[in-house]
């Protein structure tokens, strides 16, 4: 990995620099600022069999213990941007939760297709389809959602795995294009192109069945 990506010269950037120098108070403040994004990752990648059984806040609390304990290690060799390093440790905690509760059944996802086989807990085409259709809440929309989910999931299954993961990272985990590129080890232009391509693949089916489609975010 290359050097840490530069942070904007604002209050958050100042906190990042302090945390990277070993300031635990700054680290705690940053973790709170990033909590919403980290929680979204946990909720999105939590195995659906554990929903209602595992509290995302508990996962984050345990992960923060790891973050504060391992800060000296990060400071001595900062190979990732600080947020992505925190996200990695949260993901490791989530993997531990999956192992604890699912054991041998951890990888048994039936016919679901994993979004991307990387270091993160694997989200699936089912979880992404459910997120895409989650805004359909009326009775008629709910019936439409159940019918549409099959088509959306099939469209996701036919996508390149990295395209699916880029869609998940940008649209649901709220990572920037630069963060996605760093996370997947691809160029920023490639990450942006893959994201736009994935959205276009989904837009037609979402519009046809539900009249809604995910908005394209700027690169």
C-alpha positions as a Markdown table, in Angstrom:
| # | Residue | x | y | z |
|---|---|---|---|---|
| 1 | Unk | 0.0 | 0.0 | 0.0 |
| 2 | Unk | 1.1 | 3.6 | -0.6 |
| 3 | Unk | 1.3 | 6.4 | 1.9 |
| 4 | Unk | -1.8 | 7.8 | 3.7 |
| 5 | Unk | -4.1 | 9.8 | 1.5 |
| 6 | Unk | -4.1 | 13.5 | 2.4 |
| 7 | Unk | -7.0 | 14.7 | 4.5 |
| 8 | Unk | -8.7 | 18.1 | 3.9 |
| 9 | Unk | -7.3 | 21.0 | 6.1 |
| 10 | Unk | -10.3 | 21.1 | 8.4 |
| 11 | Unk | -11.1 | 20.1 | 11.9 |
| 12 | Unk | -11.4 | 16.5 | 11.0 |
| 13 | Unk | -8.1 | 16.6 | 9.2 |
| 14 | Unk | -6.5 | 18.1 | 12.3 |
| 15 | Unk | -7.9 | 15.2 | 14.4 |
| 16 | Unk | -6.6 | 12.7 | 11.9 |
| 17 | Unk | -3.1 | 14.1 | 12.2 |
| 18 | Unk | -3.3 | 14.1 | 16.0 |
| 19 | Unk | -4.6 | 10.5 | 16.1 |
| 20 | Unk | -1.8 | 9.4 | 13.7 |
| 21 | Unk | 0.6 | 10.9 | 16.3 |
| 22 | Unk | -0.9 | 8.7 | 19.0 |
| 23 | Unk | -3.5 | 11.1 | 20.5 |
| 24 | Unk | -6.2 | 8.8 | 22.0 |
| 25 | Unk | -8.6 | 11.6 | 22.7 |
| 26 | Unk | -8.5 | 12.6 | 19.0 |
| 27 | Unk | -8.9 | 9.0 | 18.0 |
| 28 | Unk | -12.0 | 8.7 | 20.2 |
| 29 | Unk | -13.5 | 11.8 | 18.7 |
| 30 | Unk | -12.8 | 10.6 | 15.2 |
| 31 | Unk | -14.3 | 7.2 | 15.9 |
| 32 | Unk | -17.5 | 9.0 | 17.0 |
| 33 | Unk | -17.5 | 11.0 | 13.8 |
| 34 | Unk | -17.1 | 7.8 | 11.7 |
| 35 | Unk | -19.6 | 5.8 | 13.8 |
| 36 | Unk | -22.5 | 6.2 | 11.4 |
| 37 | Unk | -20.5 | 5.0 | 8.5 |
| 38 | Unk | -19.0 | 2.1 | 10.4 |
| 39 | Unk | -22.4 | 1.1 | 11.8 |
| 40 | Unk | -23.8 | 1.1 | 8.2 |
| 41 | Unk | -21.0 | -1.4 | 7.2 |
| 42 | Unk | -21.9 | -3.6 | 10.2 |
| 43 | Unk | -25.6 | -3.6 | 9.4 |
| 44 | Unk | -25.0 | -4.2 | 5.7 |
| 45 | Unk | -22.6 | -7.1 | 6.2 |
| 46 | Unk | -24.1 | -8.7 | 9.2 |
| 47 | Unk | -25.4 | -12.2 | 8.2 |
| 48 | Unk | -29.2 | -12.0 | 7.8 |
| 49 | Unk | -29.4 | -15.0 | 10.2 |
| 50 | Unk | -28.0 | -12.8 | 13.0 |
| 51 | Unk | -30.3 | -9.8 | 12.5 |
| 52 | Unk | -32.1 | -9.2 | 15.7 |
| 53 | Unk | -29.6 | -11.3 | 17.7 |
| 54 | Unk | -26.5 | -9.1 | 17.3 |
| 55 | Unk | -26.4 | -5.4 | 18.2 |
| 56 | Unk | -24.3 | -3.3 | 15.8 |
| 57 | Unk | -23.4 | -0.9 | 18.6 |
| 58 | Unk | -21.9 | -3.8 | 20.6 |
| 59 | Unk | -19.7 | -4.7 | 17.6 |
| 60 | Unk | -18.5 | -1.1 | 17.4 |
| 61 | Unk | -17.8 | -0.9 | 21.1 |
| 62 | Unk | -15.6 | -4.0 | 21.0 |
| 63 | Unk | -14.0 | -2.8 | 17.8 |
| 64 | Unk | -13.1 | 0.6 | 19.4 |
| 65 | Unk | -11.2 | -1.3 | 22.1 |
| 66 | Unk | -9.1 | -2.9 | 19.3 |
| 67 | Unk | -8.7 | 0.5 | 17.7 |
| 68 | Unk | -7.3 | 2.2 | 20.8 |
| 69 | Unk | -5.2 | -0.8 | 21.7 |
| 70 | Unk | -3.6 | -1.1 | 18.3 |
| 71 | Unk | -3.1 | 2.6 | 17.7 |
| 72 | Unk | 0.7 | 2.5 | 18.4 |
| 73 | Unk | 0.9 | -0.3 | 15.8 |
| 74 | Unk | -0.9 | 1.9 | 13.3 |
| 75 | Unk | 1.3 | 4.9 | 14.1 |
| 76 | Unk | 4.5 | 3.0 | 13.5 |
| 77 | Unk | 3.3 | 1.7 | 10.1 |
| 78 | Unk | 0.3 | 3.6 | 8.7 |
| 79 | Unk | -0.3 | 1.6 | 5.5 |
| 80 | Unk | -4.0 | 2.6 | 5.3 |
| 81 | Unk | -5.9 | 5.9 | 5.7 |
| 82 | Unk | -7.1 | 6.1 | 9.3 |
| 83 | Unk | -10.8 | 5.5 | 8.5 |
| 84 | Unk | -10.1 | 2.4 | 6.4 |
| 85 | Unk | -7.9 | 1.1 | 9.1 |
| 86 | Unk | -10.8 | 1.5 | 11.6 |
| 87 | Unk | -13.2 | -0.1 | 9.1 |
| 88 | Unk | -10.8 | -3.1 | 8.8 |
| 89 | Unk | -10.7 | -3.6 | 12.6 |
| 90 | Unk | -14.5 | -3.3 | 12.8 |
| 91 | Unk | -14.8 | -5.9 | 10.0 |
| 92 | Unk | -12.5 | -8.2 | 11.9 |
| 93 | Unk | -14.8 | -8.0 | 14.9 |
| 94 | Unk | -17.7 | -8.7 | 12.7 |
| 95 | Unk | -16.0 | -11.8 | 11.3 |
| 96 | Unk | -15.5 | -12.9 | 14.9 |
| 97 | Unk | -19.2 | -12.4 | 15.7 |
| 98 | Unk | -20.1 | -14.6 | 12.6 |
| 99 | Unk | -17.7 | -17.3 | 13.7 |
| 100 | Unk | -19.1 | -17.2 | 17.3 |
| 101 | Unk | -22.7 | -17.4 | 16.3 |
| 102 | Unk | -22.6 | -19.4 | 13.1 |
| 103 | Unk | -19.5 | -21.6 | 13.4 |
| 104 | Unk | -19.5 | -24.2 | 10.5 |
| 105 | Unk | -22.6 | -22.6 | 9.0 |
| 106 | Unk | -20.8 | -19.3 | 8.5 |
| 107 | Unk | -20.3 | -19.9 | 4.8 |
| 108 | Unk | -23.6 | -21.5 | 4.2 |
| 109 | Unk | -25.4 | -18.9 | 2.2 |
| 110 | Unk | -27.5 | -21.1 | 0.0 |
| 111 | Unk | -27.9 | -19.7 | -3.5 |
| 112 | Unk | -26.8 | -16.2 | -2.5 |
| 113 | Unk | -23.8 | -14.8 | -4.4 |
| 114 | Unk | -21.1 | -13.1 | -2.4 |
| 115 | Unk | -20.5 | -9.5 | -3.5 |
| 116 | Unk | -16.7 | -9.7 | -3.4 |
| 117 | Unk | -14.3 | -12.2 | -1.9 |
| 118 | Unk | -12.0 | -9.8 | -0.1 |
| 119 | Unk | -10.9 | -9.3 | 3.5 |
| 120 | Unk | -14.3 | -7.9 | 4.6 |
| 121 | Unk | -17.2 | -10.0 | 5.9 |
| 122 | Unk | -19.1 | -11.1 | 2.7 |
| 123 | Unk | -22.3 | -9.3 | 1.9 |
| 124 | Unk | -24.5 | -11.1 | -0.6 |
| 125 | Unk | -26.6 | -10.2 | -3.6 |
| 126 | Unk | -29.7 | -10.9 | -1.4 |
| 127 | Unk | -28.6 | -8.3 | 1.2 |
| 128 | Unk | -27.8 | -5.7 | -1.5 |
| 129 | Unk | -31.1 | -6.3 | -3.3 |
| 130 | Unk | -33.0 | -5.9 | 0.0 |
| 131 | Unk | -31.2 | -2.6 | 0.6 |
| 132 | Unk | -32.0 | -1.4 | -2.8 |
| 133 | Unk | -35.7 | -2.1 | -2.4 |
| 134 | Unk | -35.9 | -1.1 | 1.3 |
| 135 | Unk | -37.7 | 2.2 | 0.6 |
| 136 | Unk | -40.8 | 0.4 | -0.7 |
| 137 | Unk | -42.9 | 0.3 | 2.4 |
| 138 | Unk | -46.7 | 0.4 | 1.5 |
| 139 | Unk | -48.6 | -2.8 | 1.2 |
| 140 | Unk | -48.7 | -2.7 | -2.5 |
| 141 | Unk | -45.0 | -1.7 | -2.6 |
| 142 | Unk | -44.1 | -4.5 | -0.3 |
| 143 | Unk | -45.7 | -7.0 | -2.6 |
| 144 | Unk | -43.9 | -5.4 | -5.5 |
| 145 | Unk | -40.7 | -5.5 | -3.5 |
| 146 | Unk | -40.9 | -9.3 | -3.0 |
| 147 | Unk | -41.5 | -9.9 | -6.7 |
| 148 | Unk | -38.8 | -7.4 | -7.7 |
| 149 | Unk | -36.2 | -8.7 | -5.4 |
| 150 | Unk | -35.8 | -11.9 | -7.4 |
| 151 | Unk | -35.1 | -9.9 | -10.6 |
| 152 | Unk | -32.8 | -7.5 | -8.8 |
| 153 | Unk | -30.9 | -10.3 | -7.2 |
| 154 | Unk | -30.5 | -12.1 | -10.5 |
| 155 | Unk | -29.2 | -8.9 | -12.1 |
| 156 | Unk | -26.7 | -8.6 | -9.3 |
| 157 | Unk | -25.6 | -12.2 | -9.6 |
| 158 | Unk | -24.8 | -11.6 | -13.2 |
| 159 | Unk | -22.5 | -8.6 | -12.5 |
| 160 | Unk | -18.8 | -8.7 | -12.1 |
| 161 | Unk | -18.1 | -9.3 | -8.4 |
| 162 | Unk | -16.0 | -6.1 | -8.1 |
| 163 | Unk | -18.8 | -4.1 | -9.7 |
| 164 | Unk | -21.2 | -5.4 | -7.1 |
| 165 | Unk | -18.7 | -4.5 | -4.3 |
| 166 | Unk | -18.2 | -1.0 | -5.7 |
| 167 | Unk | -21.9 | -0.5 | -5.7 |
| 168 | Unk | -22.1 | -1.6 | -2.1 |
| 169 | Unk | -19.2 | 0.5 | -0.9 |
| 170 | Unk | -20.3 | 3.7 | -2.6 |
| 171 | Unk | -24.1 | 3.5 | -2.3 |
| 172 | Unk | -24.6 | 1.8 | 1.1 |
| 173 | Unk | -21.3 | 2.1 | 3.1 |
| 174 | Unk | -20.9 | 5.8 | 2.0 |
| 175 | Unk | -17.2 | 5.4 | 1.0 |
| 176 | Unk | -15.8 | 8.0 | -1.3 |
| 177 | Unk | -14.6 | 7.1 | -4.7 |
| 178 | Unk | -11.0 | 7.5 | -3.5 |
| 179 | Unk | -11.6 | 5.2 | -0.5 |
| 180 | Unk | -13.2 | 2.6 | -2.7 |
| 181 | Unk | -10.2 | 2.7 | -5.1 |
| 182 | Unk | -7.8 | 2.3 | -2.1 |
| 183 | Unk | -9.9 | -0.5 | -0.6 |
| 184 | Unk | -10.0 | -2.5 | -3.8 |
| 185 | Unk | -6.6 | -1.7 | -5.1 |
| 186 | Unk | -7.8 | -0.1 | -8.3 |
| 187 | Unk | -7.5 | 3.3 | -9.9 |
| 188 | Unk | -9.9 | 6.1 | -9.0 |
| 189 | Unk | -11.1 | 6.3 | -12.6 |
| 190 | Unk | -11.7 | 2.5 | -12.6 |
| 191 | Unk | -13.7 | 2.7 | -9.4 |
| 192 | Unk | -15.8 | 5.5 | -10.7 |
| 193 | Unk | -16.5 | 3.8 | -14.0 |
| 194 | Unk | -17.4 | 0.5 | -12.3 |
| 195 | Unk | -19.8 | 2.3 | -10.0 |
| 196 | Unk | -21.6 | 4.1 | -12.9 |
| 197 | Unk | -21.7 | 0.9 | -14.9 |
| 198 | Unk | -23.2 | -1.0 | -12.0 |
| 199 | Unk | -25.9 | 1.7 | -11.4 |
| 200 | Unk | -26.8 | 1.6 | -15.1 |
| 201 | Unk | -27.2 | -2.1 | -15.0 |
| 202 | Unk | -29.7 | -1.8 | -12.1 |
| 203 | Unk | -31.5 | 1.4 | -13.1 |
| 204 | Unk | -33.6 | -0.1 | -15.8 |
| 205 | Unk | -35.0 | -3.0 | -13.7 |
| 206 | Unk | -35.6 | -0.8 | -10.6 |
| 207 | Unk | -37.4 | 1.8 | -12.7 |
| 208 | Unk | -39.5 | -0.8 | -14.6 |
| 209 | Unk | -40.7 | -2.6 | -11.4 |
| 210 | Unk | -40.8 | 0.1 | -8.8 |
| 211 | Unk | -40.4 | 3.5 | -10.3 |
| 212 | Unk | -37.3 | 4.2 | -8.3 |
| 213 | Unk | -33.6 | 3.9 | -8.9 |
| 214 | Unk | -30.4 | 4.7 | -7.0 |
| 215 | Unk | -29.0 | 8.1 | -7.7 |
| 216 | Unk | -25.5 | 8.3 | -9.3 |
| 217 | Unk | -23.1 | 10.0 | -6.9 |
| 218 | Unk | -20.3 | 12.2 | -8.1 |
| 219 | Unk | -16.9 | 10.8 | -8.7 |
